[in-house]
Amino acid sequence: MADENNGYRPVVYSQEFMGTSLRYNFNSYKILDKEELVLLANENPFSVIVLTALLAIKNKKISDEGLKAIKHDLYDEMLNRDMDKDTLQGLYDFLT
């Protein structure tokens, strides 16, 4: 979940209509639970995406230029990792 409400942690979806009900229990992934240093150290390429989202949540009032600078720094971080060109391009496209 990419919201800024630390207390919002749904784990169930339910719907009922005309005597029929549906209940779906699920696990969730809360970006606010993650730590910047752990994400930076993580070799998984998608950790850069999660880090970008975390910084955007934490810096909610940042200007568009400030957010652009954060994304640029994270792109530089991706360049420093040993990623193939397609993975790098895919992550960059996802970020933009």
MOPAC internal coordinates of N, CA, C and O (Angstrom, degrees):
PM7 1SCF
backbone

  N    0.0000 0     0.00 0     0.00 0    0    0    0
  C    1.4425 1     0.00 0     0.00 0    1    0    0
  C    1.5189 1   108.55 1     0.00 0    2    1    0
  O    1.2310 1   120.98 1   -43.26 1    3    2    1
  N    1.2858 1   115.74 1   136.74 1    3    2    1
  C    1.4609 1   121.21 1  -174.15 1    5    3    2
  C    1.5302 1   112.32 1  -111.38 1    6    5    3
  O    1.2310 1   120.35 1  -151.81 1    7    6    5
  N    1.3247 1   116.93 1    28.19 1    7    6    5
  C    1.4607 1   119.36 1   179.60 1    9    7    6
  C    1.5219 1   109.87 1   -93.15 1   10    9    7
  O    1.2310 1   120.67 1   -10.57 1   11   10    9
  N    1.3202 1   116.32 1   169.43 1   11   10    9
  C    1.4683 1   121.22 1  -177.81 1   13   11   10
  C    1.5264 1   112.86 1   -96.34 1   14   13   11
  O    1.2310 1   119.63 1  -178.75 1   15   14   13
  N    1.3130 1   118.31 1     1.25 1   15   14   13
  C    1.4617 1   122.44 1  -179.41 1   17   15   14
  C    1.5273 1   108.87 1   -89.83 1   18   17   15
  O    1.2310 1   120.79 1   -75.49 1   19   18   17
  N    1.3334 1   116.10 1   104.51 1   19   18   17
  C    1.4566 1   120.50 1  -176.48 1   21   19   18
  C    1.5242 1   112.43 1   -65.22 1   22   21   19
  O    1.2310 1   119.84 1   155.68 1   23   22   21
  N    1.3228 1   117.92 1   -24.32 1   23   22   21
  C    1.4509 1   121.47 1  -179.15 1   25   23   22
  C    1.5221 1   114.52 1   -84.86 1   26   25   23
  O    1.2310 1   119.77 1   169.29 1   27   26   25
  N    1.3158 1   118.04 1   -10.71 1   27   26   25
  C    1.4624 1   121.64 1  -178.78 1   29   27   26
  C    1.5157 1   109.27 1   -83.78 1   30   29   27
  O    1.2310 1   120.74 1   -72.00 1   31   30   29
  N    1.3306 1   116.19 1   108.00 1   31   30   29
  C    1.4608 1   121.71 1  -177.03 1   33   31   30
  C    1.5296 1   110.46 1  -144.21 1   34   33   31
  O    1.2310 1   120.06 1  -110.52 1   35   34   33
  N    1.3067 1   117.49 1    69.48 1   35   34   33
  C    1.4703 1   119.05 1   180.00 1   37   35   34
  C    1.5253 1   110.73 1   -66.83 1   38   37   35
  O    1.2310 1   121.29 1   -32.04 1   39   38   37
  N    1.3242 1   115.14 1   147.96 1   39   38   37
  C    1.4685 1   120.62 1   177.80 1   41   39   38
  C    1.5221 1   111.60 1  -133.90 1   42   41   39
  O    1.2310 1   120.80 1  -177.14 1   43   42   41
  N    1.3366 1   116.07 1     2.86 1   43   42   41
  C    1.4569 1   119.43 1  -178.60 1   45   43   42
  C    1.5349 1   109.54 1  -146.54 1   46   45   43
  O    1.2310 1   121.46 1   -34.86 1   47   46   45
  N    1.3129 1   114.80 1   145.14 1   47   46   45
  C    1.4624 1   122.10 1   171.25 1   49   47   46
  C    1.5192 1   105.94 1  -124.19 1   50   49   47
  O    1.2310 1   120.77 1   -48.93 1   51   50   49
  N    1.3164 1   116.12 1   131.07 1   51   50   49
  C    1.4675 1   118.06 1   177.33 1   53   51   50
  C    1.5260 1   109.70 1  -136.83 1   54   53   51
  O    1.2310 1   121.67 1   -32.29 1   55   54   53
  N    1.3012 1   114.40 1   147.71 1   55   54   53
  C    1.4635 1   122.18 1  -179.39 1   57   55   54
  C    1.5198 1   107.43 1  -142.63 1   58   57   55
  O    1.2310 1   120.97 1   -40.31 1   59   58   57
  N    1.3219 1   115.74 1   139.69 1   59   58   57
  C    1.4557 1   119.82 1   177.96 1   61   59   58
  C    1.5225 1   109.02 1  -135.69 1   62   61   59
  O    1.2310 1   121.38 1   -42.49 1   63   62   61
  N    1.3324 1   114.97 1   137.51 1   63   62   61
  C    1.4513 1   119.92 1   179.57 1   65   63   62
  C    1.5203 1   108.94 1  -152.71 1   66   65   63
  O    1.2310 1   120.93 1   -57.53 1   67   66   65
  N    1.2988 1   115.82 1   122.47 1   67   66   65
  C    1.4646 1   123.75 1   175.65 1   69   67   66
  C    1.5392 1   112.87 1    49.32 1   70   69   67
  O    1.2310 1   120.84 1  -133.47 1   71   70   69
  N    1.3022 1   115.99 1    46.53 1   71   70   69
  C    1.4539 1   120.60 1   176.54 1   73   71   70
  C    1.5106 1   115.57 1    84.40 1   74   73   71
  O    1.2310 1   120.20 1   176.25 1   75   74   73
  N    1.3122 1   117.22 1    -3.75 1   75   74   73
  C    1.4581 1   121.01 1   176.69 1   77   75   74
  C    1.5184 1   107.81 1  -105.43 1   78   77   75
  O    1.2310 1   120.64 1   -43.92 1   79   78   77
  N    1.3162 1   116.38 1   136.08 1   79   78   77
  C    1.4627 1   119.08 1  -179.36 1   81   79   78
  C    1.5251 1   110.19 1  -130.56 1   82   81   79
  O    1.2310 1   122.47 1   -26.90 1   83   82   81
  N    1.2953 1   112.87 1   153.10 1   83   82   81
  C    1.4546 1   121.74 1   178.92 1   85   83   82
  C    1.5193 1   107.10 1  -132.18 1   86   85   83
  O    1.2310 1   120.48 1   -47.61 1   87   86   85
  N    1.3238 1   116.68 1   132.39 1   87   86   85
  C    1.4586 1   121.50 1   176.86 1   89   87   86
  C    1.5159 1   107.46 1  -131.34 1   90   89   87
  O    1.2310 1   121.44 1   -51.98 1   91   90   89
  N    1.3096 1   114.86 1   128.02 1   91   90   89
  C    1.4558 1   120.91 1  -179.49 1   93   91   90
  C    1.5218 1   108.36 1  -125.45 1   94   93   91
  O    1.2310 1   120.16 1   -65.07 1   95   94   93
  N    1.3294 1   117.30 1   114.93 1   95   94   93
  C    1.4631 1   122.87 1   176.01 1   97   95   94
  C    1.5258 1   108.37 1   -94.29 1   98   97   95
  O    1.2310 1   120.44 1   -42.47 1   99   98   97
  N    1.3178 1   116.76 1   137.53 1   99   98   97
  C    1.4552 1   119.48 1  -176.90 1  101   99   98
  C    1.5223 1   111.55 1  -145.21 1  102  101   99
  O    1.2310 1   121.52 1   -22.28 1  103  102  101
  N    1.3117 1   114.70 1   157.72 1  103  102  101
  C    1.4584 1   121.86 1   172.05 1  105  103  102
  C    1.5140 1   107.94 1   -86.46 1  106  105  103
  O    1.2310 1   120.46 1   -23.87 1  107  106  105
  N    1.3004 1   116.73 1   156.13 1  107  106  105
  C    1.4615 1   119.28 1   177.32 1  109  107  106
  C    1.5196 1   110.16 1  -131.64 1  110  109  107
  O    1.2310 1   121.33 1   -20.21 1  111  110  109
  N    1.3024 1   115.06 1   159.79 1  111  110  109
  C    1.4562 1   123.67 1  -179.81 1  113  111  110
  C    1.5198 1   106.35 1  -124.25 1  114  113  111
  O    1.2310 1   120.31 1   -67.20 1  115  114  113
  N    1.3154 1   117.01 1   112.80 1  115  114  113
  C    1.4639 1   122.01 1  -176.35 1  117  115  114
  C    1.5268 1   109.00 1  -101.58 1  118  117  115
  O    1.2310 1   120.26 1   -65.73 1  119  118  117
  N    1.3135 1   117.10 1   114.27 1  119  118  117
  C    1.4563 1   121.52 1  -177.82 1  121  119  118
  C    1.5209 1   111.68 1   -60.53 1  122  121  119
  O    1.2310 1   119.88 1   144.14 1  123  122  121
  N    1.3343 1   117.83 1   -35.86 1  123  122  121
  C    1.4695 1   120.48 1   179.80 1  125  123  122
  C    1.5298 1   112.98 1   -61.76 1  126  125  123
  O    1.2310 1   119.78 1   161.17 1  127  126  125
  N    1.3202 1   118.03 1   -18.83 1  127  126  125
  C    1.4689 1   121.32 1   179.08 1  129  127  126
  C    1.5274 1   112.18 1   -77.10 1  130  129  127
  O    1.2310 1   120.06 1   167.29 1  131  130  129
  N    1.3056 1   117.48 1   -12.71 1  131  130  129
  C    1.4590 1   121.17 1  -174.21 1  133  131  130
  C    1.5317 1   110.80 1   -87.46 1  134  133  131
  O    1.2310 1   121.02 1   -26.54 1  135  134  133
  N    1.3306 1   115.65 1   153.46 1  135  134  133
  C    1.4642 1   121.66 1   179.19 1  137  135  134
  C    1.5236 1   109.66 1  -108.00 1  138  137  135
  O    1.2310 1   120.86 1   -41.16 1  139  138  137
  N    1.3222 1   115.96 1   138.84 1  139  138  137
  C    1.4592 1   121.02 1  -176.45 1  141  139  138
  C    1.5318 1   112.25 1   -57.14 1  142  141  139
  O    1.2310 1   120.27 1   133.13 1  143  142  141
  N    1.3283 1   117.09 1   -46.87 1  143  142  141
  C    1.4672 1   120.15 1  -177.40 1  145  143  142
  C    1.5225 1   112.20 1   -64.55 1  146  145  143
  O    1.2310 1   120.49 1   143.36 1  147  146  145
  N    1.3145 1   116.67 1   -36.64 1  147  146  145
  C    1.4656 1   120.44 1   178.16 1  149  147  146
  C    1.5248 1   109.88 1   -66.45 1  150  149  147
  O    1.2310 1   120.58 1   138.45 1  151  150  149
  N    1.3332 1   116.50 1   -41.55 1  151  150  149
  C    1.4655 1   119.93 1   178.83 1  153  151  150
  C    1.5234 1   111.30 1   -65.97 1  154  153  151
  O    1.2310 1   120.25 1   140.95 1  155  154  153
  N    1.3205 1   117.12 1   -39.05 1  155  154  153
  C    1.4634 1   120.26 1   177.90 1  157  155  154
  C    1.5203 1   111.55 1   -63.96 1  158  157  155
  O    1.2310 1   120.37 1   144.01 1  159  158  157
  N    1.3220 1   116.90 1   -35.99 1  159  158  157
  C    1.4616 1   121.05 1  -178.49 1  161  159  158
  C    1.5252 1   112.49 1   -80.09 1  162  161  159
  O    1.2310 1   120.04 1   162.80 1  163  162  161
  N    1.3251 1   117.52 1   -17.20 1  163  162  161
  C    1.4561 1   121.80 1  -176.97 1  165  163  162
  C    1.5277 1   109.89 1   -72.38 1  166  165  163
  O    1.2310 1   120.56 1   -49.27 1  167  166  165
  N    1.3198 1   116.54 1   130.73 1  167  166  165
  C    1.4689 1   120.98 1  -178.52 1  169  167  166
  C    1.5224 1   113.41 1   -79.57 1  170  169  167
  O    1.2310 1   119.83 1   166.50 1  171  170  169
  N    1.3241 1   117.93 1   -13.50 1  171  170  169
  C    1.4581 1   121.09 1   179.25 1  173  171  170
  C    1.5332 1   108.71 1   -64.08 1  174  173  171
  O    1.2310 1   119.63 1   -56.30 1  175  174  173
  N    1.3280 1   118.31 1   123.70 1  175  174  173
  C    1.4658 1   120.40 1  -178.49 1  177  175  174
  C    1.5290 1   113.51 1   -56.43 1  178  177  175
  O    1.2310 1   120.23 1   148.45 1  179  178  177
  N    1.3290 1   117.16 1   -31.55 1  179  178  177
  C    1.4572 1   119.10 1  -177.65 1  181  179  178
  C    1.5242 1   111.85 1   -71.41 1  182  181  179
  O    1.2310 1   119.81 1   165.57 1  183  182  181
  N    1.3359 1   117.97 1   -14.43 1  183  182  181
  C    1.4650 1   120.20 1   176.99 1  185  183  182
  C    1.5220 1   111.02 1   -61.26 1  186  185  183
  O    1.2310 1   120.15 1   152.12 1  187  186  185
  N    1.3248 1   117.31 1   -27.88 1  187  186  185
  C    1.4753 1   120.68 1   177.03 1  189  187  186
  C    1.5289 1   109.80 1   -67.61 1  190  189  187
  O    1.2310 1   120.17 1   142.61 1  191  190  189
  N    1.3106 1   117.28 1   -37.39 1  191  190  189
  C    1.4598 1   121.31 1   177.45 1  193  191  190
  C    1.5299 1   110.01 1   -65.24 1  194  193  191
  O    1.2310 1   120.70 1   134.07 1  195  194  193
  N    1.3307 1   116.28 1   -45.93 1  195  194  193
  C    1.4612 1   120.23 1   179.36 1  197  195  194
  C    1.5289 1   109.62 1   -62.86 1  198  197  195
  O    1.2310 1   120.25 1   139.42 1  199  198  197
  N    1.3133 1   117.13 1   -40.58 1  199  198  197
  C    1.4649 1   121.08 1   178.32 1  201  199  198
  C    1.5264 1   110.77 1   -62.81 1  202  201  199
  O    1.2310 1   120.13 1   138.49 1  203  202  201
  N    1.3083 1   117.35 1   -41.51 1  203  202  201
  C    1.4661 1   121.03 1   177.10 1  205  203  202
  C    1.5163 1   110.82 1   -60.18 1  206  205  203
  O    1.2310 1   120.52 1   134.36 1  207  206  205
  N    1.3281 1   116.62 1   -45.64 1  207  206  205
  C    1.4654 1   120.86 1   178.99 1  209  207  206
  C    1.5208 1   110.77 1   -64.25 1  210  209  207
  O    1.2310 1   120.06 1   138.56 1  211  210  209
  N    1.3303 1   117.49 1   -41.44 1  211  210  209
  C    1.4620 1   121.11 1   179.07 1  213  211  210
  C    1.5251 1   111.10 1   -61.00 1  214  213  211
  O    1.2310 1   120.55 1   134.17 1  215  214  213
  N    1.3159 1   116.56 1   -45.83 1  215  214  213
  C    1.4675 1   120.05 1   179.70 1  217  215  214
  C    1.5249 1   111.32 1   -65.65 1  218  217  215
  O    1.2310 1   120.22 1   144.06 1  219  218  217
  N    1.3179 1   117.19 1   -35.94 1  219  218  217
  C    1.4669 1   120.28 1   177.59 1  221  219  218
  C    1.5258 1   110.86 1   -65.78 1  222  221  219
  O    1.2310 1   120.32 1   140.95 1  223  222  221
  N    1.3492 1   116.99 1   -39.05 1  223  222  221
  C    1.4636 1   121.16 1   178.66 1  225  223  222
  C    1.5275 1   109.84 1   -66.86 1  226  225  223
  O    1.2310 1   120.69 1   133.58 1  227  226  225
  N    1.3299 1   116.29 1   -46.42 1  227  226  225
  C    1.4653 1   120.67 1  -177.92 1  229  227  226
  C    1.5264 1   112.64 1   -67.85 1  230  229  227
  O    1.2310 1   120.62 1   151.47 1  231  230  229
  N    1.3155 1   116.41 1   -28.53 1  231  230  229
  C    1.4672 1   121.54 1  -178.20 1  233  231  230
  C    1.5182 1   110.09 1  -110.86 1  234  233  231
  O    1.2310 1   120.90 1  -132.52 1  235  234  233
  N    1.3142 1   115.88 1    47.48 1  235  234  233
  C    1.4727 1   122.54 1  -173.51 1  237  235  234
  C    1.5223 1   112.42 1   -53.80 1  238  237  235
  O    1.2310 1   120.15 1   143.94 1  239  238  237
  N    1.3172 1   117.32 1   -36.06 1  239  238  237
  C    1.4623 1   120.82 1  -175.19 1  241  239  238
  C    1.5262 1   112.77 1   -92.50 1  242  241  239
  O    1.2310 1   121.08 1  -168.74 1  243  242  241
  N    1.3207 1   115.55 1    11.26 1  243  242  241
  C    1.4623 1   119.28 1  -179.55 1  245  243  242
  C    1.5322 1   110.08 1   -70.84 1  246  245  243
  O    1.2310 1   121.14 1   -30.07 1  247  246  245
  N    1.3095 1   115.43 1   149.93 1  247  246  245
  C    1.4642 1   120.25 1   179.04 1  249  247  246
  C    1.5243 1   109.94 1   -72.59 1  250  249  247
  O    1.2310 1   121.30 1   -14.32 1  251  250  249
  N    1.3222 1   115.12 1   165.68 1  251  250  249
  C    1.4688 1   119.58 1   176.94 1  253  251  250
  C    1.5290 1   110.85 1   -60.21 1  254  253  251
  O    1.2310 1   120.70 1   142.96 1  255  254  253
  N    1.3300 1   116.27 1   -37.04 1  255  254  253
  C    1.4652 1   119.94 1   178.79 1  257  255  254
  C    1.5257 1   110.96 1   -66.59 1  258  257  255
  O    1.2310 1   120.51 1   140.81 1  259  258  257
  N    1.3362 1   116.63 1   -39.19 1  259  258  257
  C    1.4609 1   120.71 1   177.83 1  261  259  258
  C    1.5118 1   111.39 1   -64.76 1  262  261  259
  O    1.2310 1   120.73 1   138.20 1  263  262  261
  N    1.3258 1   116.22 1   -41.80 1  263  262  261
  C    1.4606 1   120.90 1   177.76 1  265  263  262
  C    1.5246 1   110.37 1   -65.34 1  266  265  263
  O    1.2310 1   120.83 1   141.75 1  267  266  265
  N    1.3057 1   116.02 1   -38.25 1  267  266  265
  C    1.4665 1   120.22 1   177.09 1  269  267  266
  C    1.5329 1   110.28 1   -62.51 1  270  269  267
  O    1.2310 1   120.39 1   140.84 1  271  270  269
  N    1.3191 1   116.85 1   -39.16 1  271  270  269
  C    1.4683 1   121.06 1   178.92 1  273  271  270
  C    1.5297 1   110.55 1   -65.25 1  274  273  271
  O    1.2310 1   120.42 1   138.98 1  275  274  273
  N    1.3371 1   116.81 1   -41.02 1  275  274  273
  C    1.4687 1   120.68 1   177.54 1  277  275  274
  C    1.5240 1   109.51 1   -61.54 1  278  277  275
  O    1.2310 1   120.42 1   133.25 1  279  278  277
  N    1.3227 1   116.81 1   -46.75 1  279  278  277
  C    1.4723 1   120.37 1  -179.79 1  281  279  278
  C    1.5300 1   110.67 1   -62.05 1  282  281  279
  O    1.2310 1   120.74 1   141.69 1  283  282  281
  N    1.3302 1   116.19 1   -38.31 1  283  282  281
  C    1.4686 1   120.04 1   179.40 1  285  283  282
  C    1.5346 1   109.73 1   -64.52 1  286  285  283
  O    1.2310 1   120.30 1   135.70 1  287  286  285
  N    1.3326 1   117.03 1   -44.30 1  287  286  285
  C    1.4657 1   120.60 1   178.13 1  289  287  286
  C    1.5239 1   110.96 1   -61.11 1  290  289  287
  O    1.2310 1   120.65 1   139.68 1  291  290  289
  N    1.3276 1   116.37 1   -40.32 1  291  290  289
  C    1.4567 1   119.49 1   179.74 1  293  291  290
  C    1.5241 1   111.49 1   -70.42 1  294  293  291
  O    1.2310 1   120.84 1   147.38 1  295  294  293
  N    1.3241 1   116.01 1   -32.62 1  295  294  293
  C    1.4717 1   119.23 1   174.87 1  297  295  294
  C    1.5284 1   109.52 1   -64.18 1  298  297  295
  O    1.2310 1   120.87 1   138.56 1  299  298  297
  N    1.3349 1   115.95 1   -41.44 1  299  298  297
  C    1.4650 1   119.33 1   175.85 1  301  299  298
  C    1.5239 1   110.87 1   -60.28 1  302  301  299
  O    1.2310 1   120.69 1   141.65 1  303  302  301
  N    1.3373 1   116.29 1   -38.35 1  303  302  301
  C    1.4705 1   120.98 1   176.83 1  305  303  302
  C    1.5243 1   110.08 1   -61.28 1  306  305  303
  O    1.2310 1   120.30 1   139.44 1  307  306  305
  N    1.3290 1   117.03 1   -40.56 1  307  306  305
  C    1.4623 1   119.93 1   178.50 1  309  307  306
  C    1.5235 1   110.63 1   -64.42 1  310  309  307
  O    1.2310 1   120.50 1   142.44 1  311  310  309
  N    1.3366 1   116.64 1   -37.56 1  311  310  309
  C    1.4568 1   119.90 1   179.58 1  313  311  310
  C    1.5272 1   111.32 1   -64.79 1  314  313  311
  O    1.2310 1   120.63 1   147.62 1  315  314  313
  N    1.3278 1   116.39 1   -32.38 1  315  314  313
  C    1.4576 1   120.78 1  -179.76 1  317  315  314
  C    1.5268 1   112.38 1   -73.85 1  318  317  315
  O    1.2310 1   120.30 1   163.40 1  319  318  317
  N    1.3204 1   117.04 1   -16.60 1  319  318  317
  C    1.4608 1   121.19 1   178.70 1  321  319  318
  C    1.5237 1   109.27 1   -86.94 1  322  321  319
  O    1.2310 1   121.09 1   -20.96 1  323  322  321
  N    1.2896 1   115.52 1   159.04 1  323  322  321
  C    1.4591 1   120.51 1  -179.04 1  325  323  322
  C    1.5273 1   109.16 1   -87.26 1  326  325  323
  O    1.2310 1   120.72 1  -100.95 1  327  326  325
  N    1.3361 1   116.22 1    79.05 1  327  326  325
  C    1.4695 1   121.52 1  -179.15 1  329  327  326
  C    1.5157 1   109.26 1  -113.69 1  330  329  327
  O    1.2310 1   121.43 1   -34.99 1  331  330  329
  N    1.3178 1   114.87 1   145.01 1  331  330  329
  C    1.4540 1   117.33 1   174.85 1  333  331  330
  C    1.5315 1   109.14 1   -73.42 1  334  333  331
  O    1.2310 1   121.01 1   -18.46 1  335  334  333
  N    1.3082 1   115.66 1   161.54 1  335  334  333
  C    1.4633 1   121.98 1  -173.56 1  337  335  334
  C    1.5346 1   112.34 1   -59.47 1  338  337  335
  O    1.2310 1   119.87 1   139.16 1  339  338  337
  N    1.3271 1   117.84 1   -40.84 1  339  338  337
  C    1.4651 1   121.16 1  -178.75 1  341  339  338
  C    1.5268 1   111.72 1   -65.14 1  342  341  339
  O    1.2310 1   120.46 1   138.63 1  343  342  341
  N    1.3380 1   116.73 1   -41.37 1  343  342  341
  C    1.4667 1   120.65 1   178.47 1  345  343  342
  C    1.5152 1   109.92 1   -64.34 1  346  345  343
  O    1.2310 1   120.54 1   134.27 1  347  346  345
  N    1.3110 1   116.58 1   -45.73 1  347  346  345
  C    1.4598 1   121.82 1   179.49 1  349  347  346
  C    1.5227 1   110.81 1   -59.54 1  350  349  347
  O    1.2310 1   120.23 1   134.19 1  351  350  349
  N    1.3239 1   117.16 1   -45.81 1  351  350  349
  C    1.4556 1   121.22 1  -179.65 1  353  351  350
  C    1.5304 1   110.95 1   -65.67 1  354  353  351
  O    1.2310 1   120.19 1   139.19 1  355  354  353
  N    1.3221 1   117.25 1   -40.81 1  355  354  353
  C    1.4532 1   121.52 1   178.84 1  357  355  354
  C    1.5165 1   111.85 1   -62.34 1  358  357  355
  O    1.2310 1   120.09 1   136.67 1  359  358  357
  N    1.3146 1   117.43 1   -43.33 1  359  358  357
  C    1.4616 1   120.83 1   178.33 1  361  359  358
  C    1.5204 1   111.04 1   -66.45 1  362  361  359
  O    1.2310 1   120.75 1   138.32 1  363  362  361
  N    1.3307 1   116.18 1   -41.68 1  363  362  361
  C    1.4626 1   119.95 1   178.25 1  365  363  362
  C    1.5414 1   110.75 1   -61.19 1  366  365  363
  O    1.2310 1   121.12 1   135.17 1  367  366  365
  N    1.3205 1   115.46 1   -44.83 1  367  366  365
  C    1.4703 1   119.61 1   178.74 1  369  367  366
  C    1.5328 1   111.02 1   -61.59 1  370  369  367
  O    1.2310 1   120.89 1   139.45 1  371  370  369
  N    1.3293 1   115.90 1   -40.55 1  371  370  369
  C    1.4659 1   120.16 1   178.90 1  373  371  370
  C    1.5211 1   110.55 1   -63.37 1  374  373  371
  O    1.2310 1   120.35 1   138.28 1  375  374  373
  N    1.3229 1   116.94 1   -41.72 1  375  374  373
  C    1.4752 1   120.71 1   179.86 1  377  375  374
  C    1.5250 1   112.08 1   -63.75 1  378  377  375
  O    1.2310 1   120.80 1   139.50 1  379  378  377
  N    1.3266 1   116.08 1   -40.50 1  379  378  377
  C    1.4644 1   117.88 1  -178.21 1  381  379  378
  C    1.5139 1   110.34 1   -77.55 1  382  381  379
  O    1.2310 1   120.10 1   180.00 1  383  382  381

